[in-house]
Amino acid sequence: MSRKIFLIRHAQSIGNRDNIIQGHYDTPLTELGESQAENTAIWFEKNKKELNIQSIYSSDLTRTRQTAQPICEKLGLELITKEEIREAFFGKWEGKKEEDIEREDPHTYNSWKDSKSWVPEWCETFAEQKQRAITSVKEIVNQTNGNIIIVSHGGFIYAFLSVINPEHKDLILNCTVNTILVENSLFKIEEINFLAPNVEKIEKVRC
């Protein structure tokens, strides 16, 4: 029997707006982000019967919990948080503005900016993030029944999609819904970067 996972990147956070490298650094949603989350929740509510969501997970960071909570309220489900589905860890860069990092260490910053998978030595590696992503999503699938929402982070979702399809290159935008079909323990990408109606598209932000 097939199931679906709806992987949602959190809505715009203060860190996103201010070009701060977040990772595990915790910032709340902006006013725009709150609107994105609310409109996404409205879409899930309108399609409640068809989508048949049985459980909702998010990382334990504020920006993901604030994105997930309106959906929980409209679907009448309890939010379950998991530290394992956090964003990648960026070490000494976390909490710093990108322009400050670029000024302090332009070579390392630009090497990271030009690659979707390379990271400096103080960061969680892309291979580590991919392993964490696939392991934690499999655990959630094995612990649940029916269709699932997982609210996580751009880097985490990108890493997971890269495990399913190594050719995947699209950055994951704020508050987009990314649909994965689960069938016979296999994952298949159905849709990437879907925005619910009235959710403003934000092209810029990487992590």
C-alpha positions in Angstrom: 0.0 0.0 0.0 1.4 3.4 -1.0 1.7 6.4 1.4 2.9 10.0 1.0 5.2 12.2 2.9 4.8 15.9 2.6 8.2 17.5 3.3 7.7 21.2 4.1 10.5 23.7 4.4 9.9 26.2 7.2 8.5 29.6 6.3 10.7 32.7 6.2 12.5 33.2 9.5 14.3 36.2 10.9 17.6 34.5 10.0 16.5 34.0 6.4 15.4 37.7 6.1 18.6 39.0 7.6 21.0 36.6 5.7 22.1 34.9 8.8 23.6 31.4 8.6 21.2 29.5 10.9 21.9 25.7 11.0 21.0 24.9 14.6 20.9 28.6 15.5 17.3 29.3 16.5 15.3 32.2 15.1 11.5 32.7 14.9 9.4 33.4 11.8 9.0 36.9 10.4 5.5 38.4 9.9 5.8 37.2 6.3 6.7 33.8 7.5 3.7 33.6 9.7 1.5 34.5 6.8 3.2 31.8 4.6 2.6 29.2 7.4 -1.0 30.2 7.8 -1.8 30.0 4.1 -0.1 26.7 3.8 -2.2 25.4 6.7 -5.4 26.7 5.0 -4.5 24.7 1.9 -4.0 21.5 3.9 -7.3 22.1 5.6 -9.2 22.6 2.3 -7.7 19.4 1.0 -8.0 17.5 4.3 -10.1 14.6 3.1 -8.0 14.0 -0.1 -4.6 14.3 1.7 -5.6 12.2 4.7 -2.7 13.3 6.9 -2.3 11.1 10.0 0.7 12.6 11.7 2.8 15.8 11.7 6.5 16.0 12.7 8.8 19.0 12.8 12.4 19.6 13.9 12.6 21.1 17.4 13.7 24.5 16.3 11.4 27.5 16.6 11.0 28.3 12.9 9.8 24.8 12.0 7.5 24.5 15.0 5.9 27.8 14.1 5.4 26.6 10.6 3.9 23.3 11.6 1.6 24.5 14.4 -1.1 26.2 12.2 -1.3 23.0 10.2 -1.7 20.9 13.4 -4.5 23.2 14.6 -6.4 23.1 11.3 -6.1 19.3 11.0 -6.6 18.6 14.7 -3.3 16.7 15.1 -0.6 16.9 17.7 2.8 18.1 16.7 5.7 15.7 17.3 9.2 17.2 17.3 12.5 15.5 16.5 16.0 16.9 16.9 17.2 14.5 14.2 15.4 16.4 11.5 17.2 19.7 12.1 19.1 21.7 9.6 22.8 20.9 9.0 25.2 22.1 11.7 27.4 25.0 10.5 29.7 25.3 13.5 31.3 28.7 14.0 29.4 30.3 11.1 26.0 29.9 12.9 24.4 33.2 14.0 26.7 35.2 11.7 25.5 37.3 8.7 26.7 35.9 5.3 28.3 39.3 4.3 30.4 39.2 7.5 31.6 35.7 6.8 32.4 36.5 3.2 34.4 39.5 4.4 36.3 37.5 7.0 37.0 34.4 4.9 36.1 35.0 1.2 37.8 31.9 -0.2 36.0 29.4 2.1 32.7 31.3 1.9 32.7 31.4 -1.9 33.8 27.7 -2.2 30.8 26.8 0.0 28.4 29.2 -1.9 29.4 27.8 -5.3 28.7 24.2 -4.2 25.5 22.6 -3.0 27.4 19.8 -1.2 30.9 21.0 -0.1 31.3 22.4 3.4 34.2 23.5 5.5 35.7 21.2 8.1 33.8 22.7 11.0 30.4 22.0 9.4 28.4 18.7 9.3 29.4 17.1 6.0 26.9 16.6 3.2 27.4 12.8 3.4 26.6 13.0 7.2 23.5 15.1 6.5 22.3 12.7 3.8 22.7 9.7 6.2 20.9 11.5 9.0 18.1 12.5 6.6 17.4 9.1 5.2 17.7 7.4 8.6 15.4 9.8 10.4 12.7 9.8 7.7 12.8 6.0 7.6 12.3 5.9 11.4 9.3 8.2 11.1 7.8 6.1 8.3 8.3 2.9 10.3 6.7 4.4 13.4 3.6 5.7 11.7 0.7 4.8 9.5 -0.9 6.8 6.7 0.3 10.0 5.1 2.7 12.2 7.0 3.8 15.9 7.1 7.4 16.5 8.1 8.4 20.2 8.6 12.1 20.6 8.3 14.8 22.8 6.7 16.1 23.5 3.2 19.4 21.7 3.7 17.8 18.6 5.3 15.1 18.3 2.6 17.8 18.8 -0.1 19.9 16.1 1.4 17.0 13.7 1.6 16.0 14.3 -2.0 19.6 13.8 -3.1 19.6 10.3 -1.6 16.5 9.4 -3.6 17.8 11.1 -6.7 21.5 11.9 -6.9 20.9 14.2 -9.9 18.6 16.4 -7.8 19.9 20.0 -7.9 16.9 22.3 -7.0 17.3 24.4 -3.8 14.2 24.1 -1.6 12.3 27.3 -1.1 10.7 28.7 2.0 7.3 27.0 2.9 7.3 24.8 -0.1 5.6 21.4 0.0 7.7 18.5 -1.5 5.8 15.3 -2.0 7.3 11.9 -1.7 5.6 8.6 -2.6 6.4 5.7 -0.3 5.8 2.3 -1.8 7.2 -1.1 -0.7 9.8 0.8 1.4 11.0 2.7 -1.6 10.9 6.5 -1.9 9.9 8.3 -5.1 9.8 12.1 -5.7 6.4 13.3 -6.9 6.6 17.1 -6.7 9.2 19.6 -5.6 8.8 23.3 -4.5 5.0 23.4 -4.6 3.6 26.6 -3.0 0.1 26.7 -1.6 -2.2 29.5 -2.9 -1.3 33.0 -1.5 2.1 31.9 -0.2 4.6 34.4 -1.3 7.6 32.9 -3.2 11.0 33.7 -1.8 13.8 32.7 -4.2 16.8 33.8 -2.2 17.6 31.8 0.9 19.8 28.8 1.1 19.9 27.7 4.8 
